[in-house]
Amino acid sequence: MVAEVTHSIFYTPFYVAIEKGYFKEEGINIDLMLVSGSDNVAASVLSNDTEIGLAGPESATYVYLGKEKDYLQVFAGLTKRDGQFIISRNSKDFKWTDLIGKEILIGRSTGMPGLSFLRALRNEGINKEDVNINEAIEFAELSGAFLAGEGDYVNLFEPLASKLEQNKNGYVVTSVGASSDDFPYTAFYARKSYIENNKELLKKFSNAIDKGIKYTLDNDGDTIAKDIQKQFSDTSIEDLSIMINRYKEADVWLDNPFIEEEFFNTLINLLEENGLIKEKVNYNDLVNNMYE
């Protein structure tokens, strides 16, 4: 059982691995459970409701620093940068300075979407104090809150971003990831004991993810959309293709599931800079790569 923090085209290589039969080739059956919020995904794995979590690895970091004995370890990566798009209520024309003095809905600032947006602001030379950043709305409620009239802008993943645009409720104006940094944005993790007892299984799992990543990188949006439409049955092939190509252009996926030490440390530095952790986390403690 895999608990995914959201069901998004952002995770296309994972769904490719499911629908192309890469997991079955490895003798693995995948059951998905949607668990909104990375903290809730971590709790689901810790409580043994599911074996594997797919979420931002910052949640595993918080568990580790909480002195949990059987803590969470990251064993495979999937995405390398933010998959959100900024949605404007009024105009397709956009400059980052347009956010100054305006309200933008970003969800929790302690999660990867919020952290990445704050880094993008800094990289664009904008002080976060100059933007009305709304962190009070739960991640799963962002689209509904924007539709209800809250905020001038909202950060959303696909397919929600395109659905708002198609219904003329907003305009996709830019990628957050293009202005943020590269770091382990979404990854697969499990309890330390589970990894120790299931190394061969998780190596096979990681091999399937690797095949899904390579297929996604090597094929066009139309081809991939036909492969994964079963995962998004209420979305047309044409619309799926547009979303997949949008993510391909944003270059959001890793080349393979292996998480390098320097890459991981960029995440730790980001958490430190925002005051979310007060001590260093050792790469070898938290990352246990099953992909070789």
N, C-alpha and C positions, 0 to 999 in steps of 0.2 A: 504494500500500500504506500502510495506517495501522496503526501499532503502538499498541494501547490497553493501559494499565497494568492494567486489570481489566475484566471484562465485567459491567457492573452496570446496574440500572435507574436508577441515578444519572445515567447518560448517555442517558436516554430521548430527548431531542431529536435526538441524533445518529442513533439507530436509527430514529426517525420519518423523518428525512431520507432514510435508506436505503430503508426499506420503503414510504414514500409516493412514491418515485421522484423526489425533489427533486434528487438528484445526477444522475440520468439526464437530467432536464430540462436540466441544465447541461452535459450531454455528458461526465459523469464516472462511471467505474466504480470502486466501492470494494471493496477487498480488506482484510479485517481480520486482524491478527496479534496474539495475546495475548502480552504481554511483562510478566511480573510485576515490579514495582519500578520507580519512576520513573527511577532511575539506569540501569537496564537499557534502558528505553525511549530515553533520551537516547543511550546507547551504540549502540543499533540504528540510530538516525537518523544518528549521526556515522559509522558504519561503512558507510552506504549500503545496509543490509539493508532499509530501508524509507525512504520519502520524508517521511512525516509522523508525528509522535508526538502522542498524546493522553495527557497526564499533568499532574502538578503543575508549574507553571512555575518552581518553585524549582530543578528539575533543569537547566533552561536557564540559570538564573542562575549555578549552580556551574560550568557549562561555560564561560560567558563570562568569569568571574573566573579560570578556569584558563588564560586567555590562548590558547585555541583560536582560530586565525586565522579559520577558516570556522565560526564559532560558531552556536548555535541562536537563532533569533528567534521570538517568539510572534506569530502572525498572526491568531488568532481565539480568543475566549473561549467557554466553555460554562457553567461553574458559578461561582457567586459566594460560596458558603459550603460548609461541611463537610457531607458526605452520610452520615456515620457515625451509628449509633445505639448507645447503651450497652446492653449485655445484662447483666442480673443473673442470677446463678445461682439465687437463692432467693426473690425477692419482686418483685411488680409495684410495690409502694410504693417511692418513691425520692425522696431529697433529695440534692443534691450533697454535703452533708456526710457522707452514708453512705460515701463513698469514703475518708474519713480512716482510716488504719490498715489499709486493704484493698489487695489486689493487683489491678491492672487491666492487661490486655494491650493495648498500643497500637501495636506495630510500631516501626519506626525513628523516633526522635525528630527526625531530620533531614528526614523527608518531610512532606508537607502534612497527612496524618492526625494524626501525632504533634504537629506544631506547632500545629495548630488545637485539639487537645485541651488542650495546655498553656495556650493563650490562654483557652479556656473555663474551665479551672480558675481562672485569675487573675481572670477576669470574675465568677466566682461567689464570689470572696473566699477561695479555698482555696490554701494554700501547697503547691507540688508536693512539697516535702520531707515533707509529712504524709501523702502517698499513696505506696504501694509501686507505682511505675510500672515495668512490665516492658517494656523496649525490645529484648529479646534475640531475640524470635521474629519470623521473616520475615512480611511482610504476608500472603502467600498461605497461611501455616500457622496463622494466628490462630484460626480456627474449630476446626480439628483439635486444637490445643493446649488450647483451652477444653473441648472434648468429652473430652479425655484427663484432665481434672481440674485443669489449671493455671489459677490466677487465680480471684478472686471475681467479676470483671467482665471484659468484653471489648468492644472497639469494632469494629463490623462494618458494612459496607455491605449494601444489598439486592442480591441476594436472600438472602444468607447469614443476615442478621439474622432475617428472617421464618421461614426454614427451621428455625433453632434453636428458635424459639418454637413453631412448629407441631409439632415433634417433642418438645416439652415438655422441652427441654434448657436453657431459659433464658427470660427475659422481656425484651422490648424496653421500656425504662423512660424513655428520653428521647433527644432529638436533640442531638448535639454542636454542630451548626451553629447551633442556636437560642441557644446561650450563647457562641458564638465571634463573631468579627468577619467582616465582608464583605471579601473580597479575591479576586484571581484564583486560584481553587482548582484548577480543571482547565482546560487550554487546549490548543490545537493549535499545534505549532511545527515548524519545518523548518530546515535549514541556511540560513544567510544567502545563500549563492550560489544555492541552489535557489529561494528566494523571489524574488531579483533576476531569475532567468531564467524564472520561471513566474508572473508577477504576474496575468495574466489568468485563468489556471487557478485560482489561489488566491482570486481575487475571486469566481469562480463557486462554488468550494468554500464560501466564507464565506456567500454568498447562500443556498446550500442549507441550511447550518446555521441561518441566520436564519429560514428558512421552517419548519424543524423546531422551533425554539424557540417561534415564534409559534403553531404548531399545538398544541404541548404546553400552552402557557399558556391557549389558548382552548378546549380540549376537556377532557371529564371522563375519569376514570381508566378507565372501562369502554371508552370509544371508543378511547382510546390503547392499551389492553391488547390489543385485537383487532388493532390495526395492527402491533404489534411482537412478537406472540407467536412469530413465526418465529425471532426472536433468542433466545427463552427457551422452547424447545419442551418442556422438562420441567417447566414451570410453568403452572398453569391460568390462564385468563382472570381468574377471580375473585381469585386470589392476586396476579396482576400488577396488577390494578386497585387492590387494597389498598396495594401497595408504591408505585405511582405517586402515589396520593392522599396517602400518607404524605410523599413528597417534595414534593408540591405544597403541603402544609400547612407544611412546613419552609422553603418559599420558597427553593429552592437554585439555581434557574436564572437566568441573566442575561436581560435583556429583548432583547438583541441581542448579536452577537459582538464588538462594539467594546469595547476595554479602555481605559478612561479613565486619565489619568496619576495622579490622586490615588488611584484605586482600586489601581493597580499599586504605588504607593509604600507603601500599607498592608502589602503583602506584603514589600517590602524592609525596612521597619521591623521586621516580625516576625522576619525572618531575622537582622537585626542584634541585636535584643534577646536572641536565643537564642545569640549568639556564632557563628553559622554563616557569616557573612560579615563582613569587616573593613573594607570600603570601599563607598561608595555606588555604585549601578548607575544609569546614565542611562536614563531611560524610552525615549528615542528610539533608543538603541542596541539595547535588548533587545526592544522592542515595535514591530512593523511591521504595523499594522492593515491588513488587506486588505478588511475590510468598511467601506464608506463610507456 
